[in-house]
Amino acid sequence: MPASDHVHPQQLRLFMPAKELHTAEMVDTREIEQMMRRFTPSSEQTDPNDRWADETPDALWDRKLTESKRSAPFDISRHEQISEHGILRPVVLTEGQIRDGYHRVAIANDLNPDTEVPVEHKERSEPHDFKG
């Protein structure tokens, strides 16, 4: 019996090409809504459905790429960091969708869609902190 018969199929995919991650199917709207509620000051919060419901996956990817090219308040943008050093922290996937790492995927896809992006698979019940 091959060793792969004893391993969960997702454990075999520790890296995925950016172009496979940069798709509409990989966008998890539930996680984005939760993240935006966490990071939007309560004075600015309205119904989260009003703010994000109309954003298409393509618009989300465009927004994440644009955000990643801004350098303030840092000396170097995320885009420049990844261009120079590569992706150092894995993108988190849950149930086949991105849970954390949209900026990293947008940047990798912009630089080279064939870039192998490190991924980590987590169950929805596992706690996870969004670190940007």
Secondary structure, 3 states (H helix, E strand, C coil): CCHHHHCCHHHHCCEEEHHHHCCHHHECHHHHHHHHHHHCCCCCCCCHHHHHCCCCHHHHHHHHHHHHCCCCCCCCCHHHHHHHHCCCCCEEEECCEEEECHHHHHHHHHHCCCCEEEEEECCCCCCCCCCC
